[in-house]
Amino acid sequence: MKKILHPYLFLLLLSLLTTPVKTQISMSTTENPALPYCNEIGKSRKTPLKEDGKFVNEEFPFGPSFQDFRKWKKEVNPYIEEKKTSKWKLATVEDNSWRENNLDFIMWLGHATFFIRINGIYLITDPVFGKASAVHPRKSDLPFAIEKLPAIDLVLLSHNHRDHLNKKSLRFLKKKNEKIKVFAGLNIDQLIDKIFPKENIQCAGWYQQYDFSPLQITYLPARHWAKRGLFDQNDHLWGGFVIQYNQNSIYFSGDTGYGRHFKEAGDWFQPRYVIMGIGAYQPEWFMQSNHISPTNAVKAFQEMKGKYMIPMHYGCFDLSDESMEDPLRVYLKEKKQQPNSDAFLAPIPGEIIWLK
């Protein structure tokens, strides 16, 4: 069967067509001069820029080539029949017990959207409450109507892709709380300044810490890319977050391929909870520069020496070759082979993880 170009990969194709592959690259660095760094290593590296002013991954500066894209396009998707016939759908649950106390918790709402309460502060990551775009319908339900959300204090935006930055969802959150703050990577303010007042947005470079108390939040590197329109490739920075609280921390990976940044985050922050993507990874040889596989996600978690892993980025939007259920299936198989298998959680949307 002829492979159909998925709309998500259309933007990736455009990036391959418009970016020449080089063996060397001339780079400078940038930052938000108003924000401090998490440590001296980060301060010495800062955020790399290509000579054309575009952001670039620091460990793996280049993604797949157009030749790689052509190779992928010619392959037969081994999941095509399963994707056609599968009735699998991500289950959800509505647990309102968090409303009855003030305990800290994490709740997955689907894809990369997490609803978190810490010390009475409500946070949400990459909020997408409906379809990601006209060509990316939602395949899983929200665990409850979004009108039931409390007023959110802080939004964390990892990067500009439409399955992570959804303007309709952001406008909804703004109506619930006019004073809501948004933390993101450099230049993301250019995309959301018509939704939020400028003073409510903080954009950080990699390794920089936002101005926010009582939590300490740091923006960290990810192995990914950015493109929202036709001519803005890598104009907006991508990354992940570490949220430090009560002598503990939560790591949120954003979209990322495998790299040294996992072990470094583990060495520096000793995260108790690691939230990491496991989906949109097939074919792995092609997608590995953008998304981490379930197997490598488990490997990365072990390198980080976290206490609990929480998988995300599967079961909600159909973004790559694999079937909707495949990432969880592989993840659970890998979990069984780990000596600390109890560390690998698999919550469904709406299930509460009480922070310990």
C-alpha positions in Angstrom: 0.0 0.0 0.0 1.3 3.4 -0.9 2.5 5.5 2.1 0.5 8.7 2.6 2.4 11.7 3.9 1.0 12.5 7.3 0.3 16.2 7.8 2.6 16.4 10.9 5.5 15.2 8.8 4.7 17.7 6.0 6.3 20.5 8.1 9.3 18.3 8.7 9.6 17.7 5.0 9.6 21.5 4.4 12.4 21.8 6.9 14.4 19.2 5.1 13.8 20.9 1.8 14.8 24.4 3.1 17.8 23.4 5.3 21.0 22.4 3.6 22.9 19.6 5.4 26.4 20.7 6.4 29.3 18.9 8.0 30.3 22.0 10.0 28.3 24.9 11.4 29.2 28.3 12.7 27.4 29.1 15.9 26.9 31.9 18.5 24.8 31.9 21.6 21.9 33.8 23.0 19.9 34.1 26.3 17.4 36.2 28.2 19.7 38.6 30.1 17.1 39.1 32.8 17.1 35.5 34.0 19.8 33.6 35.9 21.3 30.2 35.1 20.8 27.0 37.0 24.6 26.3 37.1 27.9 27.3 35.7 27.9 24.6 33.0 24.6 26.0 31.6 26.0 29.5 31.8 29.1 28.5 29.8 27.0 26.9 27.1 24.0 29.2 26.8 21.6 28.7 23.9 23.2 28.0 20.5 22.3 29.9 17.4 23.3 29.2 13.8 24.9 31.9 11.8 21.5 32.7 10.3 20.1 33.4 13.7 18.1 30.1 13.9 18.1 27.9 17.0 19.9 24.6 16.8 20.3 21.5 18.9 23.6 21.6 20.8 24.5 17.9 20.9 22.9 16.8 17.6 22.9 19.9 15.4 21.4 18.2 12.4 18.2 16.3 11.8 17.4 13.7 9.0 18.3 14.5 5.4 16.0 14.7 2.5 17.4 11.4 1.4 16.3 9.9 4.7 12.8 11.3 4.1 12.7 9.7 0.6 13.7 6.4 2.1 11.0 6.6 4.7 8.4 7.6 2.1 9.2 4.4 0.1 8.8 2.1 3.1 5.7 0.1 3.8 4.2 1.0 7.2 4.1 -2.3 9.2 1.4 -0.9 11.4 -1.0 0.0 8.5 -3.4 -2.8 9.1 -3.5 -2.5 12.8 -4.2 1.3 12.5 -7.1 0.4 10.2 -8.7 -2.3 12.3 -7.8 -1.4 15.9 -10.6 -0.4 18.3 -8.2 0.6 21.0 -8.8 3.9 22.7 -7.1 5.4 25.7 -9.3 5.0 28.8 -10.0 7.9 31.1 -11.3 8.4 34.7 -12.8 11.4 36.5 -11.4 11.5 40.0 -12.4 14.6 41.9 -10.8 13.7 45.2 -8.2 16.4 44.6 -11.0 19.0 45.2 -11.5 17.6 48.7 -7.9 18.3 50.0 -4.9 20.5 49.5 -2.4 17.7 48.7 0.0 18.0 45.8 -0.6 15.9 42.7 0.0 15.3 39.0 -2.8 14.4 36.6 -2.4 13.6 33.0 -5.1 15.1 30.7 -3.7 13.5 27.5 -0.8 13.9 25.1 1.6 16.4 26.8 -1.0 18.2 28.9 -0.5 17.7 32.7 -2.6 19.4 35.4 -0.4 19.8 38.5 -0.9 21.3 42.0 2.1 22.1 44.2 1.8 24.1 47.4 -1.6 25.4 46.3 -0.3 26.6 42.9 -2.0 25.2 39.8 0.2 24.5 36.8 -0.6 23.1 33.3 1.9 21.9 30.7 1.3 22.3 26.9 -2.5 22.7 27.2 -4.4 21.2 24.2 -8.0 20.5 25.1 -9.4 19.7 21.6 -7.9 19.0 18.2 -4.3 20.0 17.6 -5.1 21.4 14.2 -7.6 21.0 11.4 -5.8 17.8 10.3 -5.1 16.4 13.8 -8.3 15.4 15.5 -8.2 14.2 19.0 -8.4 10.4 19.4 -8.9 10.3 23.2 -11.3 12.0 25.6 -10.5 14.5 28.3 -11.2 13.0 31.7 -13.6 15.9 32.5 -15.0 19.0 31.0 -12.4 21.7 30.9 -14.9 24.1 32.5 -14.3 22.1 35.7 -10.6 23.2 35.8 -9.8 25.7 38.5 -8.1 29.0 37.6 -4.6 28.0 36.5 -1.7 30.1 37.9 1.0 29.0 35.5 1.3 27.6 32.0 4.5 25.8 30.8 4.9 25.8 27.0 7.7 23.5 25.8 7.7 24.5 22.1 5.6 25.8 19.2 4.2 22.7 17.5 0.4 22.7 17.3 0.0 19.6 19.4 1.7 21.5 22.3 0.9 25.2 21.7 -2.8 25.6 21.1 -4.1 29.2 21.1 -7.7 28.3 21.6 -6.8 26.4 24.8 -4.6 29.3 26.0 -7.4 31.8 25.5 -9.7 29.6 27.6 -7.2 29.5 30.4 -6.7 33.3 30.2 -10.4 33.8 30.6 -10.3 31.7 33.8 -7.5 33.8 35.3 -6.5 37.2 33.9 -3.2 37.1 35.9 -2.1 33.7 34.6 1.6 33.5 33.9 3.3 31.7 30.9 6.8 30.3 30.9 8.3 29.2 27.6 11.4 29.2 25.4 13.0 32.2 23.7 10.8 34.0 21.1 7.6 32.1 22.0 6.2 35.4 23.2 5.9 36.4 19.5 3.2 33.7 19.1 1.1 34.5 22.2 1.5 38.2 22.9 -2.0 38.9 21.6 -3.4 36.5 24.2 -1.4 37.4 27.3 0.0 40.7 28.5 3.8 41.0 27.9 4.5 41.2 31.6 2.8 37.8 32.2 5.2 36.0 29.8 8.7 34.9 30.6 10.9 33.4 27.8 14.1 31.6 28.9 17.1 30.2 27.1 18.3 26.7 27.9 19.6 26.3 31.5 17.9 29.5 32.6 15.6 29.9 35.6 12.3 31.8 35.6 11.4 34.4 38.2 8.8 32.6 40.2 8.3 31.8 43.9 7.9 29.5 45.8 8.7 27.1 43.0 12.0 27.1 41.1 11.5 26.3 37.4 14.3 25.8 34.9 14.2 25.5 31.1 16.4 22.7 29.8 17.5 21.5 26.3 15.6 19.0 24.3 16.6 17.3 21.0 13.8 18.6 18.7 13.0 21.4 16.3 10.4 24.1 15.8 8.1 25.1 12.9 4.6 26.4 13.0 4.2 28.0 9.7 6.0 27.9 6.3 8.8 30.3 7.0 9.6 30.2 10.7 11.7 27.1 11.0 13.6 27.1 14.3 12.7 30.7 15.0 11.3 29.7 18.4 13.2 27.7 21.0 12.1 24.2 22.2 12.9 22.5 25.5 11.8 20.9 28.7 11.3 22.0 32.3 12.4 21.1 35.8 10.0 22.1 38.6 11.8 22.2 42.0 9.6 22.1 45.1 9.9 21.0 48.7 13.4 19.5 48.2 12.0 17.4 45.3 11.6 18.0 41.5 9.6 17.1 38.5 11.2 16.8 35.1 9.0 17.4 32.0 10.8 16.5 28.8 8.7 18.2 26.2 9.3 16.6 22.7 12.8 15.2 22.4 15.0 12.6 21.0 17.5 10.7 23.1 20.6 12.5 24.2 23.0 13.5 27.0 20.5 16.0 28.3 18.6 13.3 30.2 21.6 12.2 32.3 22.7 15.8 32.9 19.2 16.7 34.2 19.3 13.7 36.5 22.8 14.6 37.8 21.8 18.2 38.4 18.3 17.9 39.7 17.7 14.3 40.9 14.1 14.4 39.7 11.7 12.4 41.7 9.1 12.3 38.9 10.1 12.1 35.3 7.5 12.9 32.6 8.7 11.7 29.2 7.2 11.1 25.8 7.1 7.6 24.4 5.0 8.0 21.2 5.3 9.4 17.6 8.6 7.5 17.2 8.1 5.2 14.1 10.0 4.6 11.9 12.5 4.9 14.7 15.6 5.4 12.4 13.9 8.5 10.9 12.0 9.9 14.0 14.8 9.5 16.6 16.1 13.0 16.1 12.7 14.4 17.1 11.0 11.9 19.5 12.2 9.2 21.8 11.1 5.6 21.6 9.5 3.8 24.5 12.7 1.7 24.8 15.0 4.7 24.9 12.7 6.5 27.2 13.1 3.7 29.7 16.8 3.8 29.2 16.9 7.6 29.7 14.8 7.3 32.9 17.3 4.8 34.3 20.2 7.1 33.4 18.4 10.0 35.2 18.0 7.8 38.3 14.5 9.1 38.9 12.1 7.7 41.4 9.0 7.4 39.1 8.5 7.6 35.4 5.2 8.9 33.8 4.8 8.3 30.1 3.1 10.8 27.8 2.7 11.8 24.1 0.7 8.7 23.0 -2.9 7.7 22.5 -4.2 11.2 21.7 -3.0 12.3 18.3 -1.9 10.2 15.3 1.4 11.7 14.5 3.6 8.9 13.0 3.6 5.4 11.6 3.0 3.3 14.7 -0.5 2.4 15.9 -2.1 4.4 18.8 -1.6 1.6 21.3 1.9 0.6 20.3 3.9 3.0 22.5 2.2 1.9 25.7 2.5 -1.8 24.7 6.2 -1.5 24.2 6.6 0.6 27.3 4.8 -2.0 29.5 7.0 -4.7 28.0 10.1 -2.8 28.8 8.8 -2.1 32.3 8.6 -5.8 33.1 12.3 -6.2 32.3 13.4 -3.6 34.7 14.7 -4.4 38.2 12.8 -1.4 39.5 9.6 -2.1 37.5 7.4 -0.4 40.2 9.0 2.9 39.2 7.4 2.8 35.8 3.9 4.2 36.1 1.2 4.1 33.4 -1.6 6.4 34.5 -4.7 7.0 32.4 -5.9 10.6 31.8 -7.7 11.7 35.0 -5.9 9.4 37.3 -4.3 11.2 40.2 -0.7 10.7 41.2 -0.3 12.1 44.7 3.2 13.6 45.1 5.3 12.0 47.8 
